[in-house]
Amino acid sequence: MKVAVLLSTYNGGKYLPEFLKSLSKQTVQGYKLFIRDDGSTDETLEIIQAYMAENQQVEIVSAAGNVGVIRSFSLLLEHALEWSSFEYFLFADQDDVWLPHKIEISLSLMMRMESLHCKQPILVHSDLVVVDKQLTQLNSSFWRYQNLNPQYCQLNRLLVQNIITGCTMIINLPLAKLGVPFPRGVIMHDWWLGLVAAVFGEISYIAEPTMLYRQHDINSVGAKKFNILFAFQRMFAPIIFSKNYKQAQCIVDCYDAILKEPQYAIQLATVEAYLSMESASYFGRLMTTIRFKFFKQGLLRNIGLLLHLWR
């Protein structure tokens, strides 16, 4: 069993040592840590070099320039696959703290899923504890904090809304091979891998937190508490559906030949129906949304969704 941990860094010197310390405390060791820095100008590289001096299971992935988080993780995963010896891949953010059992319980569920779905692409993700920059708890569950239900991970729902947090993910080798390189048009790497898993394999989740999800001023994505005020603000904020359509089109473009196989007929029909909404009338978009259940999670989110379909 070979486990690769993929870490993309960028000016993470302030919090990176705490992440690396939490990684060293994992109940499962024997993993290899691949790190790619995306052009840091602070002390990040010095911290990495010091950690490498004390840990032999670390490798720097050389790729010059600032390419952004999506491309950086794609390069990391592609590099890890070149070794041809890794079976499982976890994604890490530089500013979080992993709980000691994260790798252990992620692997446990992954292997149970593989025993049920032999050789299929599989993604496993988990809940998170939301904390502030000092690691003071804001909420014991990111899913409750965001009013998310991880059971809604089917393709029709994921085309509209991502519920997978990349830093909690573990994916198996079939999904890794199928998912890279991440194409242009992908909104975020975790969303893309979730969609690929939903089309061709399985998604499962751990109903407990596996890490502390730090919130601070420079989070790439971050978490916002879901409440009535937040919901109404988002309800009337502009939604750029074109990004979702572009990402859905990537599925067709990347996997056109595979999707024509009979076992993927439903998945292809679902993606094509979603893409058809881009040029449809409001009534057509509404009917397609209802027929295929292209919904977000929660009443207020869906009221906002239906309002934006009018525009």
Secondary structure per residue as TSV (DSSP state, phi and psi in degrees):
chain	resnum	aa	ss	phi	psi
A	1	M	-	360.0	114.7
A	2	K	-	-112.9	126.7
A	3	V	E	-118.5	129.0
A	4	A	E	-112.5	132.0
A	5	V	E	-106.9	126.3
A	6	L	E	-108.6	121.0
A	7	L	E	-125.9	119.6
A	8	S	E	-103.8	127.4
A	9	T	E	-116.3	152.5
A	10	Y	S	-160.7	111.1
A	11	N	S	46.4	49.2
A	12	G	-	-103.9	17.9
A	13	G	T	-56.4	-30.6
A	14	K	T	-67.0	-37.7
A	15	Y	T	-116.3	-13.3
A	16	L	H	-56.2	-42.1
A	17	P	H	-57.6	-36.0
A	18	E	H	-68.4	-37.2
A	19	F	H	-64.2	-48.6
A	20	L	H	-61.0	-37.1
A	21	K	H	-63.3	-41.7
A	22	S	H	-67.6	-32.4
A	23	L	H	-67.0	-37.9
A	24	S	H	-69.3	-18.1
A	25	K	T	-96.1	9.6
A	26	Q	-	-65.0	142.3
A	27	T	S	-69.9	-20.2
A	28	V	S	-110.9	121.1
A	29	Q	-	-109.2	-167.9
A	30	G	-	86.8	2.3
A	31	Y	-	-78.9	167.1
A	32	K	E	-117.8	132.4
A	33	L	E	-100.1	118.3
A	34	F	E	-101.6	126.2
A	35	I	E	-120.6	131.5
A	36	R	E	-124.9	122.6
A	37	D	E	-92.2	137.9
A	38	D	-	-101.2	34.8
A	39	G	-	96.2	38.5
A	40	S	-	-63.6	147.2
A	41	T	-	-117.4	3.4
A	42	D	S	-101.8	-153.0
A	43	E	S	-87.2	12.7
A	44	T	H	-54.5	-48.1
A	45	L	H	-64.3	-36.5
A	46	E	H	-65.3	-38.9
A	47	I	H	-64.4	-42.0
A	48	I	H	-63.9	-44.8
A	49	Q	H	-61.5	-40.5
A	50	A	H	-65.4	-39.0
A	51	Y	H	-67.7	-40.4
A	52	M	H	-62.1	-35.0
A	53	A	H	-63.4	-23.8
A	54	E	H	-107.6	-5.5
A	55	N	-	-136.8	116.7
A	56	Q	T	-79.5	-14.6
A	57	Q	T	-88.3	27.4
A	58	V	E	-116.8	138.9
A	59	E	E	-136.0	133.9
A	60	I	E	-85.7	129.8
A	61	V	-	-95.5	113.8
A	62	S	-	-81.2	124.0
A	63	A	-	-162.5	101.1
A	64	A	-	-67.6	149.6
A	65	G	S	95.6	164.5
A	66	N	-	-96.0	110.3
A	67	V	-	-111.6	-4.6
A	68	G	-	90.7	162.3
A	69	V	H	-65.7	-38.3
A	70	I	H	-65.8	-51.6
A	71	R	H	-64.9	-36.3
A	72	S	H	-62.0	-45.2
A	73	F	H	-69.1	-32.5
A	74	S	H	-62.8	-45.0
A	75	L	H	-62.1	-40.4
A	76	L	H	-61.9	-47.2
A	77	L	H	-67.1	-40.9
A	78	E	H	-61.0	-41.7
A	79	H	H	-65.5	-45.0
A	80	A	H	-61.1	-35.8
A	81	L	H	-67.5	-26.8
A	82	E	H	-64.4	-22.0
A	83	W	T	-71.3	-25.4
A	84	S	S	59.8	18.8
A	85	S	-	-122.8	-4.8
A	86	F	-	-94.3	140.2
A	87	E	-	-106.7	-25.8
A	88	Y	E	-137.8	146.9
A	89	F	E	-135.7	125.6
A	90	L	E	-112.8	148.1
A	91	F	E	-111.1	135.5
A	92	A	E	-127.1	144.5
A	93	D	E	-106.4	144.2
A	94	Q	T	-69.5	-19.0
A	95	D	T	-107.2	5.8
A	96	D	-	-99.2	174.2
A	97	V	E	-128.7	122.1
A	98	W	E	-83.4	136.0
A	99	L	-	-71.4	150.0
A	100	P	T	-56.1	-27.4
A	101	H	T	-96.0	7.6
A	102	K	H	-56.5	-54.6
A	103	I	H	-64.0	-41.6
A	104	E	H	-60.1	-51.2
A	105	I	H	-76.9	-26.5
A	106	S	H	-66.5	-44.3
A	107	L	H	-63.9	-39.5
A	108	S	H	-60.2	-48.6
A	109	L	H	-68.4	-39.4
A	110	M	H	-57.6	-45.5
A	111	M	H	-70.3	-30.8
A	112	R	H	-66.3	-41.6
A	113	M	H	-64.1	-40.2
A	114	E	H	-66.3	-32.5
A	115	S	H	-68.0	-26.1
A	116	L	H	-90.4	-28.8
A	117	H	S	-130.1	73.1
A	118	C	T	-58.3	126.8
A	119	K	T	65.9	11.3
A	120	Q	-	-87.3	153.0
A	121	P	-	-65.3	131.0
A	122	I	E	-135.7	138.4
A	123	L	E	-124.7	132.8
A	124	V	E	-122.2	135.2
A	125	H	E	-137.0	176.2
A	126	S	E	-145.1	173.0
A	127	D	E	-75.5	170.7
A	128	L	E	-138.7	154.0
A	129	V	E	-90.4	124.7
A	130	V	E	-86.1	125.0
A	131	V	E	-131.0	162.0
A	132	D	-	-87.7	-172.9
A	133	K	T	-67.4	-18.2
A	134	Q	T	-95.1	7.6
A	135	L	-	70.6	20.0
A	136	T	-	-77.6	130.6
A	137	Q	E	-66.4	130.4
A	138	L	E	-99.7	-35.3
A	139	N	E	-160.2	140.4
A	140	S	S	-76.1	-10.3
A	141	S	-	-142.5	118.6
A	142	F	H	-62.4	-37.0
A	143	W	H	-63.8	-42.4
A	144	R	H	-69.0	-39.7
A	145	Y	H	-57.7	-36.9
A	146	Q	H	-102.0	1.2
A	147	N	T	56.2	55.4
A	148	L	-	-118.8	145.0
A	149	N	-	-118.2	113.6
A	150	P	T	-66.9	-10.2
A	151	Q	T	-68.6	-23.1
A	152	Y	-	-88.2	73.3
A	153	C	-	-120.1	18.0
A	154	Q	S	-73.6	161.8
A	155	L	H	-56.3	-45.7
A	156	N	H	-60.4	-34.3
A	157	R	H	-78.4	-37.9
A	158	L	H	-71.4	-25.3
A	159	L	T	-61.8	-29.0
A	160	V	T	-96.3	-39.2
A	161	Q	-	-145.1	132.0
A	162	N	-	-87.7	134.1
A	163	I	-	-121.2	6.9
A	164	I	-	-102.2	125.3
A	165	T	-	-96.3	118.2
A	166	G	G	-56.3	-36.3
A	167	C	G	-73.2	-3.8
A	168	T	G	-102.3	-5.0
A	169	M	-	-77.2	146.4
A	170	I	E	-130.9	134.3
A	171	I	E	-124.6	155.6
A	172	N	E	-95.1	175.9
A	173	L	H	-61.1	-44.3
A	174	P	H	-58.2	-38.8
A	175	L	H	-71.2	-39.8
A	176	A	H	-59.4	-46.8
A	177	K	H	-63.5	-38.1
A	178	L	H	-75.5	-29.2
A	179	G	H	-85.9	-19.3
A	180	V	-	-108.2	156.6
A	181	P	S	-73.3	150.6
A	182	F	-	-67.7	123.1
A	183	P	-	-75.3	159.8
A	184	R	T	-63.3	139.8
A	185	G	T	106.5	-10.0
A	186	V	-	-73.3	133.6
A	187	I	S	-75.6	-43.7
A	188	M	-	-156.6	150.8
A	189	H	H	-63.3	-37.8
A	190	D	H	-68.9	-37.5
A	191	W	H	-62.8	-44.8
A	192	W	H	-61.2	-49.2
A	193	L	H	-64.9	-33.4
A	194	G	H	-64.0	-41.9
A	195	L	H	-65.1	-43.3
A	196	V	H	-62.5	-42.2
A	197	A	H	-64.8	-38.4
A	198	A	H	-67.9	-33.1
A	199	V	H	-75.7	-46.2
A	200	F	H	-111.9	-8.7
A	201	G	S	-149.4	-131.8
A	202	E	E	-136.7	150.4
A	203	I	E	-124.9	133.9
A	204	S	E	-135.5	170.0
A	205	Y	E	-143.6	154.3
A	206	I	E	-99.3	120.4
A	207	A	E	-84.4	40.8
A	208	E	E	-154.9	156.9
A	209	P	E	-70.0	145.8
A	210	T	E	-118.1	2.0
A	211	M	E	-164.3	164.9
A	212	L	E	-97.5	123.6
A	213	Y	E	-100.9	98.1
A	214	R	E	-76.4	132.4
A	215	Q	-	-108.6	127.4
A	216	H	-	-152.3	-174.5
A	217	D	T	-69.7	-20.9
A	218	I	T	-118.9	27.3
A	219	N	-	-58.2	138.8
A	220	S	S	-66.4	-39.0
A	221	V	S	-124.9	-71.2
A	222	G	-	84.9	178.4
A	223	A	-	-125.3	135.7
A	224	K	-	-118.2	133.0
A	225	K	-	-63.2	130.1
A	226	F	-	-87.2	116.5
A	227	N	-	-145.1	-176.1
A	228	I	H	-60.7	-44.5
A	229	L	H	-62.3	-46.9
A	230	F	H	-60.6	-42.2
A	231	A	H	-62.9	-43.2
A	232	F	H	-70.3	-35.1
A	233	Q	H	-63.0	-43.6
A	234	R	H	-71.7	-29.4
A	235	M	H	-60.9	-35.4
A	236	F	T	-107.0	3.9
A	237	A	S	-80.6	150.8
A	238	P	-	-65.2	137.8
A	239	I	-	-110.5	127.3
A	240	I	-	-96.9	86.0
A	241	F	H	-62.3	-23.8
A	242	S	H	-59.3	-31.6
A	243	K	H	-66.4	-41.4
A	244	N	H	-64.7	-42.5
A	245	Y	H	-65.0	-39.7
A	246	K	H	-64.0	-40.5
A	247	Q	H	-66.8	-40.2
A	248	A	H	-64.5	-37.1
A	249	Q	H	-64.1	-30.9
A	250	C	H	-60.6	-33.6
A	251	I	H	-62.3	-46.3
A	252	V	H	-66.5	-43.8
A	253	D	H	-65.4	-40.0
A	254	C	H	-79.1	-30.6
A	255	Y	H	-126.3	30.2
A	256	D	H	-55.0	-47.6
A	257	A	H	-66.7	-42.8
A	258	I	H	-66.5	-41.0
A	259	L	H	-65.5	-17.8
A	260	K	T	-79.3	-8.7
A	261	E	S	-70.7	142.9
A	262	P	G	-55.0	-34.0
A	263	Q	G	-70.2	-11.5
A	264	Y	G	-110.0	19.0
A	265	A	H	-61.0	-42.8
A	266	I	H	-66.0	-43.5
A	267	Q	H	-62.7	-43.0
A	268	L	H	-63.7	-43.2
A	269	A	H	-61.8	-37.0
A	270	T	H	-66.4	-46.8
A	271	V	H	-65.1	-42.8
A	272	E	H	-65.0	-37.2
A	273	A	H	-63.5	-41.8
A	274	Y	H	-64.3	-42.9
A	275	L	H	-65.7	-30.4
A	276	S	H	-65.4	-21.5
A	277	M	G	-68.3	-23.2
A	278	E	G	-61.9	-35.5
A	279	S	G	-108.5	7.1
A	280	A	S	-85.9	162.7
A	281	S	-	-71.2	170.5
A	282	Y	H	-58.8	-43.4
A	283	F	H	-63.4	-40.1
A	284	G	H	-64.7	-42.3
A	285	R	H	-63.8	-40.4
A	286	L	H	-64.2	-45.7
A	287	M	H	-65.1	-39.8
A	288	T	H	-66.7	-40.1
A	289	T	H	-59.5	-44.9
A	290	I	H	-69.9	-44.4
A	291	R	H	-62.1	-44.4
A	292	F	H	-97.9	0.7
A	293	K	T	56.9	50.6
A	294	F	-	-81.0	69.4
A	295	F	-	-111.1	155.8
A	296	K	-	-89.5	-175.4
A	297	Q	S	-97.7	126.3
A	298	G	S	98.5	146.8
A	299	L	H	-60.0	-48.3
A	300	L	H	-65.4	-39.6
A	301	R	H	-61.5	-39.6
A	302	N	H	-75.6	-29.9
A	303	I	H	-61.4	-45.5
A	304	G	H	-61.2	-40.7
A	305	L	H	-60.2	-46.9
A	306	L	H	-67.5	-34.1
A	307	L	H	-63.5	-41.2
A	308	H	H	-73.8	-24.3
A	309	L	H	-62.8	-25.3
A	310	W	T	-70.3	-28.4
A	311	R	-	-80.0	360.0
